[in-house]
Amino acid sequence: MLLSTKELMYFQKTAEYENITKASEELHLVQPALSRSISNLETYLGVKLFDRVGRNITLNRYGRIVKYHADRILHELETMENELKVETGRQIKTVSVSLYAASSFLPELLADFKDRYPDVRIEIHQNHPDEEKALPQNTDISIFSTIIPIENDRTCTLLSENLCLALPETHPYASQKSVNLSDFNEDGFISLGPRTSLRTITDAYCQIAGFTPNIVLESDSPQSVRSFIKGGLGIAFVPEITWSEVKGSHVKLVPIKKPECIRHICLAWKDESYMNQAALDLRNFIVDHFLDYASGKNRE
């Protein structure tokens, strides 16, 4: 026979009471079944575990050795089960988010979500995927931008916004109501890195306008790029709504008339059958509130 935890549990309780009747009552087991289990364990181990005197039993030296190890084994199993329960509960309330767009205001949205769902744990991933529209493996939710809107059973477009040109106030075109992108083929651009979704989109619009942008300052950090723009260190594409904070006294945001430059911020999610309730709640919260945060309606 194979040794099972059931035999160890029955033995442990019998050794504790040194009384078959009390042990069987505690285990809600008939006495013959308990006696048979102890006998099977003794046969398996090849030693007697109890000394029997009449109807009384006493744990012997072999029994004490087995009880010591049985206690440890059963304790470890209980600890393992408890840890798994805790980890399972934590996993049920964990949501992983891949963030490739809207990084300036999404922390505020997530903070308000956490106020409503304080037990939910959110993991943010910001590494750049090879294909921005592909939901990263093992990620519950992905927020990214594209040059065309996407709508299907696992993706929706949250926001469409114009791309403007941020120009230093001293730039010759800074006072124009609108500009043609082709007029900036010789200017130096500030830009995000080449694998970011916004850079992919703006490079595409430059190609449509007939040139490759001259990148003079480049960073993978949207915050750094926005700081460079505010400092008037060059011209840059700026999403009109989600990057509106870069506009200041020394920087002018000028609409692009030709070609029409638009980016679409999309939300993608796993198949719902693989999403926990916390992930579903966050997806719905983002869909319901994204536009308010993007336009600054919920900000002080």
Steps between C-alpha positions, in 0.01 A plus 500: 500500500602864464521711813236773498437807714176335615690220675731755660206710621326196647821391669570851632160524667526146644846576636370819657223323694658155529142385486328352195151593621581869561701529181225345287243736652721801428556382143132407449616154400381158612749317724560200267596736216742692722656179635539370144672825394749479790567134418561586134747773602686261727519244220634762261767618747583150621476586871235515769421855603300429814542262789166334568406390853147368506276768349754776567769623258818693569726670248833315493845624397434426132170677526666807653742519206215473249290757689787751498531477123124475441450824694762673287364364171140594578606843627692568178201391292272731696748787460522434125121500463468823699767673293331388180167636623661835577681509166186397312305775672772751414506385138124535470537867596805575283470682167792542258493805272727566202522877457623643170291820485328750731772467763460861617155468652435127531663484847229735624230280349654189655530673838127573498431141400711385796295724730190316385664154501774521768570124503593486131871482415600662169819412311614751236723391209646761264743304284441562131347215301606418146141547386316765696154369423581150627394432856813385688492141616382456859383862525139569593467846345700700247472872419672611179460739209454434129467694177157343434219429750445138605168350602448128555391258770822551701600855407334840506608853413491720809594832345592656167709817512675731258876521493625857506847643461655651810710796385722732702345845506793629293431258213387673176181288488409538870236765430328306219145369550600174327795360308593243238727228637717507187621849596699348789716255305818680607409566865645305789244287681479390862355149511438183692708193412447316169309202652236706678153517355491881475833504314375235257194713428686830458766342276219371280347848467840647412536238227157600367624862499804392297790503746675314780506704822835631621505382863727723710383388847364154575387326818294197594355703789185696408561720806849590377372578151229726640765680708719552192202644313413735786861616497466603135784270391340411168170430331294192573177319430263544794170314553253782546306358797724262691816715475331838534712590804804570282336821376647803673617856457804393297335223298216525250284204389415544133248271321622309196281562195662261255514207538237465769691344790295300748587230749258260666548371854372145531432257781549127447433216742529126535221262415249562780503133597864549611442829685433519872233729640753768597625519140144527371427776752808696393423460130148630554625786719745610230235482228254701710740768627791527254370802309430697819857458621651560156319832467581600858140508626587307816817690576533780754 
